[in-house]
Amino acid sequence: MKSKKIYLVRHGQTDYNLNGVVQGSGIDAPLNETGRTQAEGFFQAYKDIPFDKVYTSTLQRTVQSVQKFLDLGLPHEKLSGLNEINWGTREGMKITPEEDAYYYNVIREWQNGNTTLRIEGGESPQDVYDRQKVALEHIISKEDEEIILICMHGRAMRVFLCQMLNYPLHCMDLFEHSNLCLYKLSYTGSMFAIENFNDICHLQP
């Protein structure tokens, strides 16, 4: 397979992010004003990159984060495999350690290696990994797409980076992220390498 450059970004801020409320694949929240400003900052910094294709999840916050690239006429494909993890019964809840010990216990279980554990009513990291595998195989199979922009979600991005870099899933929290951060990766045709890690330089005033 041909080599590729992949620009992997998390979506911009939503009111759920601002208020510390869980939003998974079941919540289709739009960007807030800060998120739109972040999207503009990313666009201004990278609008001259000759992207061949833009991939997003099916949720509007990822599409809105890269809308200005789409307005340039770039090809776009939504993949449900890139959707955020389903947080089940915790979606829409304001989570603090005091208010929801269960949520934090599940995260600790994942960090301890129990990555097949599903959060109540939702998905496990392994579930996300499995559906992402199909999406990633689809993306890298496109030999005419050499420079790619992908917009997705925080927890899903951590799983995706583990998949690309062959890290164990329980290490996913090593991959820090913030709204509209950039991970830039190169793909040789057989392996991925990170060139930029949680880059937010484009968001600086």
PASEBA-1860 file (N, C-alpha, C; in nm, 3 decimals):
! residues 205
1> MKSKKIYL> 0.083/-0.119/0.000/0.000/0.000/0.000/0.087/0.126/0.000 ~ 0.031/0.233/-0.053/0.105/0.358/-0.060/0.119/0.421/0.078 ~ 0.223/0.504/0.092/0.240/0.580/0.215/0.133/0.689/0.222 ~ 0.106/0.734/0.346/0.003/0.836/0.368/0.048/0.930/0.478 ~ -0.008/1.050/0.474/0.000/1.144/0.586/-0.141/1.158/0.641 ~ -0.153/1.139/0.771/-0.285/1.146/0.834/-0.286/1.257/0.938 ~ -0.378/1.350/0.922/-0.401/1.457/1.019/-0.526/1.417/1.097 ~ -0.506/1.378/1.221/-0.613/1.326/1.304/-0.648/1.429/1.411
9> VRHGQTDY> -0.771/1.479/1.409/-0.811/1.581/1.504/-0.934/1.537/1.583 ~ -0.941/1.589/1.705/-1.063/1.575/1.784/-1.154/1.692/1.750 ~ -1.283/1.672/1.763/-1.379/1.780/1.735/-1.360/1.897/1.831 ~ -1.415/2.013/1.792/-1.410/2.130/1.876/-1.505/2.120/1.994 ~ -1.498/2.220/2.080/-1.575/2.217/2.205/-1.726/2.225/2.181 ~ -1.799/2.151/2.262/-1.945/2.160/2.270/-1.981/2.206/2.411 ~ -2.107/2.239/2.432/-2.149/2.277/2.567/-2.136/2.160/2.664 ~ -2.147/2.039/2.613/-2.127/1.921/2.699/-1.983/1.918/2.750
17> NLNGVVQG> -1.886/1.942/2.661/-1.746/1.949/2.704/-1.727/2.060/2.807 ~ -1.783/2.176/2.777/-1.767/2.293/2.864/-1.818/2.267/3.004 ~ -1.929/2.195/3.013/-1.996/2.173/3.141/-1.961/2.040/3.207 ~ -1.867/1.965/3.148/-1.824/1.839/3.208/-1.931/1.732/3.205 ~ -2.012/1.731/3.098/-2.119/1.633/3.084/-2.077/1.528/2.981 ~ -2.104/1.402/3.010/-2.063/1.292/2.922/-2.143/1.296/2.793 ~ -2.073/1.295/2.680/-2.140/1.285/2.550/-2.071/1.175/2.471 ~ -2.142/1.070/2.446/-2.089/0.961/2.367/-2.153/0.958/2.231
25> SGIDAPLN> -2.161/0.839/2.174/-2.217/0.826/2.040/-2.367/0.851/2.036 ~ -2.431/0.849/2.154/-2.575/0.870/2.158/-2.617/1.014/2.171 ~ -2.521/1.106/2.181/-2.552/1.249/2.194/-2.490/1.322/2.075 ~ -2.575/1.385/1.996/-2.530/1.452/1.874/-2.529/1.603/1.895 ~ -2.440/1.649/1.980/-2.435/1.791/2.016/-2.359/1.872/1.911 ~ -2.400/1.996/1.888/-2.328/2.084/1.796/-2.211/2.153/1.868 ~ -2.121/2.213/1.792/-2.016/2.295/1.849/-2.076/2.419/1.914 ~ -2.012/2.466/2.020/-2.050/2.596/2.075/-1.962/2.704/2.014
33> ETGRTQAE> -1.972/2.826/2.064/-1.897/2.937/2.004/-1.746/2.913/2.012 ~ -1.700/2.862/2.125/-1.558/2.831/2.138/-1.516/2.723/2.039 ~ -1.599/2.622/2.022/-1.569/2.516/1.927/-1.560/2.567/1.784 ~ -1.648/2.660/1.750/-1.643/2.718/1.615/-1.517/2.801/1.597 ~ -1.474/2.870/1.702/-1.350/2.946/1.695/-1.230/2.852/1.681 ~ -1.232/2.740/1.752/-1.126/2.641/1.739/-1.121/2.584/1.597 ~ -1.237/2.557/1.540/-1.243/2.505/1.403/-1.185/2.606/1.304 ~ -1.214/2.733/1.326/-1.160/2.838/1.240/-1.009/2.845/1.253
41> GFFQAYKD> -0.958/2.835/1.377/-0.814/2.838/1.397/-0.743/2.723/1.327 ~ -0.801/2.604/1.336/-0.741/2.490/1.268/-0.745/2.508/1.116 ~ -0.857/2.558/1.067/-0.869/2.579/0.922/-0.765/2.679/0.873 ~ -0.751/2.790/0.942/-0.655/2.891/0.898/-0.512/2.837/0.896 ~ -0.481/2.749/0.991/-0.346/2.694/0.999/-0.318/2.588/0.893 ~ -0.422/2.516/0.850/-0.400/2.399/0.764/-0.478/2.403/0.632 ~ -0.534/2.518/0.599/-0.617/2.527/0.478/-0.537/2.505/0.350 ~ -0.404/2.525/0.355/-0.324/2.508/0.235/-0.267/2.368/0.219
49> IPFDKVYT> -0.297/2.278/0.315/-0.255/2.138/0.299/-0.342/2.074/0.191 ~ -0.283/2.009/0.093/-0.362/1.952/-0.017/-0.426/1.817/0.020 ~ -0.525/1.824/0.108/-0.592/1.701/0.151/-0.663/1.635/0.033 ~ -0.652/1.504/0.027/-0.723/1.427/-0.075/-0.863/1.387/-0.031 ~ -0.883/1.377/0.102/-1.011/1.327/0.152/-1.026/1.369/0.297 ~ -1.151/1.392/0.336/-1.185/1.420/0.475/-1.277/1.309/0.525 ~ -1.240/1.250/0.637/-1.325/1.150/0.702/-1.372/1.205/0.837 ~ -1.498/1.181/0.869/-1.552/1.218/0.999/-1.635/1.102/1.052
57> STLQRTVQ> -1.672/1.115/1.179/-1.775/1.026/1.232/-1.909/1.069/1.173 ~ -2.016/1.006/1.215/-2.149/1.044/1.166/-2.212/1.153/1.253 ~ -2.141/1.199/1.356/-2.197/1.297/1.450/-2.161/1.439/1.408 ~ -2.256/1.532/1.426/-2.241/1.664/1.367/-2.122/1.743/1.421 ~ -2.080/1.717/1.544/-1.969/1.796/1.598/-1.839/1.771/1.524 ~ -1.822/1.653/1.465/-1.702/1.630/1.386/-1.713/1.696/1.249 ~ -1.830/1.689/1.189/-1.850/1.751/1.057/-1.833/1.903/1.069 ~ -1.893/1.962/1.171/-1.884/2.107/1.189/-1.739/2.151/1.212
65> SVQKFLDL> -1.659/2.066/1.274/-1.520/2.100/1.304/-1.435/2.113/1.178 ~ -1.475/2.047/1.070/-1.397/2.051/0.945/-1.480/2.108/0.830 ~ -1.590/2.175/0.862/-1.682/2.219/0.757/-1.615/2.310/0.655 ~ -1.523/2.396/0.700/-1.461/2.489/0.605/-1.373/2.416/0.503 ~ -1.318/2.302/0.541/-1.245/2.221/0.444/-1.344/2.159/0.344 ~ -1.459/2.119/0.393/-1.561/2.063/0.303/-1.613/2.169/0.208 ~ -1.619/2.293/0.257/-1.665/2.403/0.172/-1.570/2.430/0.056 ~ -1.445/2.383/0.069/-1.350/2.394/-0.041/-1.377/2.292/-0.150
73> GLPHEKLS> -1.469/2.200/-0.123/-1.503/2.097/-0.221/-1.429/1.966/-0.202 ~ -1.364/1.949/-0.087/-1.291/1.823/-0.064/-1.388/1.707/-0.049 ~ -1.353/1.590/-0.102/-1.436/1.471/-0.082/-1.449/1.440/0.067 ~ -1.566/1.391/0.105/-1.596/1.370/0.247/-1.670/1.238/0.262 ~ -1.631/1.163/0.364/-1.701/1.039/0.394/-1.722/1.027/0.544 ~ -1.845/0.997/0.583/-1.877/0.972/0.724/-1.868/0.823/0.750 ~ -1.799/0.786/0.856/-1.786/0.645/0.893/-1.834/0.627/1.037 ~ -1.932/0.541/1.056/-1.984/0.517/1.191/-1.878/0.451/1.279
81> GLNEINWG> -1.781/0.384/1.217/-1.673/0.324/1.293/-1.588/0.425/1.368 ~ -1.596/0.553/1.326/-1.520/0.659/1.392/-1.600/0.728/1.503 ~ -1.722/0.683/1.525/-1.805/0.746/1.629/-1.743/0.729/1.768 ~ -1.782/0.818/1.858/-1.737/0.810/1.996/-1.786/0.680/2.060 ~ -1.718/0.639/2.167/-1.766/0.525/2.244/-1.908/0.554/2.293 ~ -1.988/0.451/2.304/-2.121/0.466/2.364/-2.104/0.453/2.515 ~ -2.132/0.562/2.585/-2.116/0.565/2.730/-2.239/0.515/2.803 ~ -2.334/0.460/2.731/-2.449/0.394/2.793/-2.528/0.485/2.886
89> TREGMKIT> -2.554/0.435/3.007/-2.639/0.508/3.101/-2.574/0.636/3.152 ~ -2.444/0.654/3.126/-2.376/0.774/3.174/-2.386/0.890/3.076 ~ -2.436/0.867/2.956/-2.446/0.976/2.859/-2.544/1.082/2.909 ~ -2.502/1.207/2.897/-2.586/1.317/2.941/-2.573/1.349/3.088 ~ -2.485/1.277/3.160/-2.467/1.300/3.303/-2.344/1.384/3.329 ~ -2.354/1.470/3.428/-2.236/1.544/3.475/-2.160/1.452/3.569 ~ -2.037/1.421/3.533/-1.960/1.322/3.607/-1.852/1.388/3.690 ~ -1.853/1.361/3.818/-1.743/1.396/3.907/-1.710/1.271/3.987
97> PEEDAYYY> -1.589/1.261/4.039/-1.554/1.141/4.118/-1.650/1.120/4.235 ~ -1.698/1.229/4.294/-1.788/1.215/4.407/-1.926/1.166/4.365 ~ -1.971/1.213/4.248/-2.107/1.182/4.205/-2.121/1.046/4.140 ~ -2.013/0.995/4.078/-2.027/0.870/4.006/-1.901/0.785/4.016 ~ -1.887/0.717/4.128/-1.772/0.629/4.148/-1.772/0.516/4.047 ~ -1.891/0.473/4.003/-1.900/0.363/3.906/-1.825/0.397/3.777 ~ -1.849/0.515/3.725/-1.785/0.560/3.600/-1.633/0.551/3.615 ~ -1.580/0.604/3.722/-1.436/0.605/3.742/-1.381/0.466/3.769
105> NVIREWQN> -1.460/0.382/3.831/-1.417/0.244/3.851/-1.404/0.169/3.719 ~ -1.496/0.197/3.626/-1.487/0.135/3.493/-1.360/0.181/3.422 ~ -1.331/0.311/3.429/-1.209/0.362/3.366/-1.085/0.294/3.426 ~ -1.084/0.277/3.558/-0.971/0.211/3.622/-0.960/0.065/3.579 ~ -1.074/-0.001/3.563/-1.072/-0.139/3.514/-1.009/-0.147/3.375 ~ -1.044/-0.052/3.290/-0.984/-0.047/3.156/-0.833/-0.028/3.166 ~ -0.792/0.065/3.252/-0.649/0.092/3.267/-0.575/-0.029/3.323 ~ -0.646/-0.112/3.398/-0.585/-0.233/3.454/-0.589/-0.352/3.360
113> GNTTLRIE> -0.641/-0.330/3.239/-0.636/-0.435/3.138/-0.767/-0.501/3.104 ~ -0.874/-0.467/3.175/-1.005/-0.529/3.148/-1.078/-0.449/3.041 ~ -1.024/-0.450/2.920/-1.075/-0.364/2.814/-1.195/-0.423/2.740 ~ -1.240/-0.541/2.781/-1.364/-0.596/2.725/-1.484/-0.561/2.814 ~ -1.459/-0.495/2.927/-1.567/-0.456/3.017/-1.649/-0.345/2.954 ~ -1.778/-0.369/2.940/-1.868/-0.267/2.884/-1.925/-0.181/2.997 ~ -1.925/-0.049/2.974/-1.993/0.037/3.068/-2.142/0.008/3.058 ~ -2.214/0.022/3.166/-2.355/-0.017/3.171/-2.435/0.044/3.056
121> GGESPQDV> -2.491/-0.044/2.973/-2.572/0.002/2.861/-2.493/0.051/2.741 ~ -2.360/0.041/2.747/-2.277/0.097/2.641/-2.175/0.000/2.586 ~ -2.061/0.054/2.544/-1.956/-0.023/2.478/-1.834/-0.039/2.567 ~ -1.752/-0.133/2.530/-1.618/-0.149/2.587/-1.516/-0.091/2.490 ~ -1.394/-0.064/2.536/-1.290/-0.023/2.441/-1.267/-0.127/2.330 ~ -1.281/-0.255/2.363/-1.263/-0.358/2.260/-1.372/-0.349/2.154 ~ -1.496/-0.318/2.195/-1.603/-0.298/2.098/-1.568/-0.186/2.001 ~ -1.517/-0.076/2.057/-1.479/0.039/1.974/-1.364/0.000/1.882
129> YDRQKVAL> -1.265/-0.070/1.935/-1.150/-0.116/1.857/-1.197/-0.199/1.737 ~ -1.290/-0.289/1.762/-1.336/-0.379/1.656/-1.406/-0.305/1.544 ~ -1.490/-0.207/1.577/-1.557/-0.133/1.469/-1.461/-0.035/1.400 ~ -1.363/0.014/1.475/-1.263/0.102/1.414/-1.173/0.027/1.317 ~ -1.150/-0.100/1.345/-1.063/-0.178/1.257/-1.116/-0.179/1.115 ~ -1.247/-0.192/1.102/-1.310/-0.191/0.969/-1.291/-0.055/0.904 ~ -1.311/0.052/0.983/-1.295/0.188/0.929/-1.151/0.213/0.886 ~ -1.055/0.173/0.969/-0.915/0.196/0.936/-0.873/0.119/0.811
137> EHIISKED> -0.916/-0.004/0.801/-0.884/-0.083/0.681/-0.941/-0.017/0.556 ~ -1.061/0.038/0.569/-1.122/0.109/0.456/-1.039/0.231/0.417 ~ -0.996/0.308/0.517/-0.920/0.431/0.490/-0.786/0.400/0.425 ~ -0.713/0.305/0.479/-0.579/0.280/0.425/-0.583/0.204/0.293 ~ -0.698/0.148/0.258/-0.708/0.077/0.131/-0.717/0.170/0.011 ~ -0.745/0.298/0.036/-0.764/0.395/-0.073/-0.629/0.448/-0.120 ~ -0.573/0.386/-0.223/-0.437/0.419/-0.265/-0.426/0.557/-0.328 ~ -0.538/0.615/-0.373/-0.533/0.748/-0.433/-0.546/0.858/-0.330
145> EEIILICM> -0.560/0.822/-0.203/-0.573/0.921/-0.095/-0.446/0.920/-0.011 ~ -0.359/1.018/-0.037/-0.228/1.018/0.028/-0.221/1.113/0.148 ~ -0.300/1.219/0.146/-0.301/1.314/0.257/-0.446/1.323/0.307 ~ -0.466/1.281/0.431/-0.602/1.258/0.480/-0.625/1.337/0.609 ~ -0.744/1.394/0.619/-0.788/1.461/0.741/-0.899/1.377/0.803 ~ -0.882/1.341/0.929/-0.982/1.262/1.002/-1.023/1.339/1.127 ~ -1.153/1.356/1.146/-1.204/1.421/1.267/-1.291/1.323/1.343 ~ -1.259/1.304/1.473/-1.334/1.209/1.553/-1.345/1.259/1.697
153> HGRAMRVF> -1.340/1.168/1.794/-1.378/1.199/1.932/-1.270/1.155/2.029 ~ -1.275/1.208/2.153/-1.168/1.189/2.249/-1.136/1.045/2.284 ~ -1.230/0.974/2.346/-1.204/0.835/2.384/-1.182/0.748/2.261 ~ -1.260/0.771/2.158/-1.243/0.694/2.034/-1.106/0.720/1.972 ~ -1.058/0.843/1.981/-0.925/0.875/1.927/-0.817/0.798/2.002 ~ -0.832/0.786/2.133/-0.734/0.711/2.211/-0.729/0.565/2.166 ~ -0.845/0.507/2.144/-0.850/0.369/2.096/-0.790/0.359/1.956 ~ -0.822/0.454/1.872/-0.774/0.456/1.733/-0.621/0.464/1.728
161> LCQMLNYP> -0.563/0.548/1.814/-0.418/0.560/1.818/-0.353/0.430/1.867 ~ -0.414/0.364/1.964/-0.364/0.233/2.006/-0.364/0.135/1.889 ~ -0.472/0.139/1.813/-0.484/0.048/1.700/-0.376/0.075/1.595 ~ -0.359/0.201/1.560/-0.262/0.236/1.456/-0.119/0.207/1.499 ~ -0.089/0.233/1.627/0.049/0.224/1.674/0.081/0.093/1.744 ~ -0.017/0.000/1.745/0.002/-0.131/1.807/0.032/-0.123/1.957 ~ -0.034/-0.028/2.024/-0.025/-0.020/2.169/-0.135/-0.108/2.229 ~ -0.110/-0.168/2.345/-0.217/-0.239/2.416/-0.329/-0.140/2.451
169> LHCMDLFE> -0.451/-0.185/2.444/-0.564/-0.096/2.470/-0.562/-0.035/2.609 ~ -0.508/-0.106/2.706/-0.510/-0.051/2.842/-0.417/0.070/2.854 ~ -0.337/0.097/2.751/-0.248/0.214/2.750/-0.312/0.337/2.685 ~ -0.439/0.328/2.649/-0.501/0.434/2.569/-0.497/0.571/2.635 ~ -0.497/0.576/2.770/-0.497/0.705/2.836/-0.362/0.776/2.829 ~ -0.261/0.710/2.773/-0.134/0.777/2.746/-0.151/0.886/2.640 ~ -0.251/0.870/2.555/-0.272/0.964/2.445/-0.362/1.078/2.492 ~ -0.300/1.186/2.534/-0.374/1.302/2.581/-0.443/1.370/2.463
177> HSNLCLYK> -0.549/1.440/2.495/-0.619/1.513/2.388/-0.692/1.632/2.447 ~ -0.717/1.729/2.362/-0.801/1.843/2.397/-0.884/1.877/2.275 ~ -0.983/1.961/2.292/-1.069/1.993/2.179/-0.990/2.056/2.064 ~ -1.011/2.004/1.945/-0.945/2.045/1.822/-0.793/2.031/1.828 ~ -0.745/1.933/1.903/-0.602/1.900/1.900/-0.572/1.820/1.774 ~ -0.444/1.818/1.738/-0.398/1.747/1.619/-0.295/1.641/1.655 ~ -0.317/1.522/1.604/-0.214/1.419/1.597/-0.181/1.401/1.448 ~ -0.057/1.423/1.413/-0.015/1.401/1.274/0.064/1.271/1.269
185> LSYTGSMF> 0.024/1.183/1.178/0.089/1.053/1.166/0.133/1.028/1.022 ~ 0.238/0.951/1.009/0.280/0.903/0.878/0.255/0.753/0.872 ~ 0.221/0.706/0.754/0.196/0.564/0.731/0.285/0.519/0.618 ~ 0.367/0.418/0.642/0.465/0.374/0.543/0.409/0.275/0.442 ~ 0.287/0.227/0.468/0.232/0.118/0.390/0.224/-0.008/0.473 ~ 0.297/-0.006/0.588/0.293/-0.121/0.678/0.286/-0.081/0.825 ~ 0.326/0.043/0.857/0.323/0.087/0.997/0.301/0.237/1.007 ~ 0.251/0.280/1.124/0.225/0.420/1.153/0.328/0.474/1.250
193> AIENFNDI> 0.355/0.604/1.240/0.440/0.674/1.336/0.382/0.812/1.362 ~ 0.392/0.859/1.486/0.342/0.992/1.523/0.448/1.097/1.494 ~ 0.406/1.205/1.429/0.494/1.320/1.406/0.457/1.437/1.497 ~ 0.328/1.456/1.524/0.280/1.560/1.616/0.188/1.495/1.718 ~ 0.203/1.535/1.844/0.131/1.473/1.955/0.047/1.579/2.026 ~ -0.086/1.565/2.020/-0.176/1.658/2.090/-0.139/1.803/2.064 ~ -0.117/1.837/1.939/-0.071/1.971/1.898/-0.189/2.069/1.899 ~ -0.174/2.179/1.974/-0.277/2.284/1.976/-0.219/2.421/1.941
201> CHLQP> -0.104/2.421/1.874/-0.042/2.549/1.837/-0.134/2.636/1.752 ~ -0.218/2.573/1.673/-0.309/2.647/1.585/-0.421/2.717/1.663 ~ -0.434/2.685/1.791/-0.539/2.748/1.873/-0.486/2.867/1.954 ~ -0.356/2.893/1.943/-0.297/3.003/2.018/-0.336/3.136/1.953 ~ -0.367/3.238/2.037/-0.405/3.369/1.980/-0.289/3.437/1.913
END
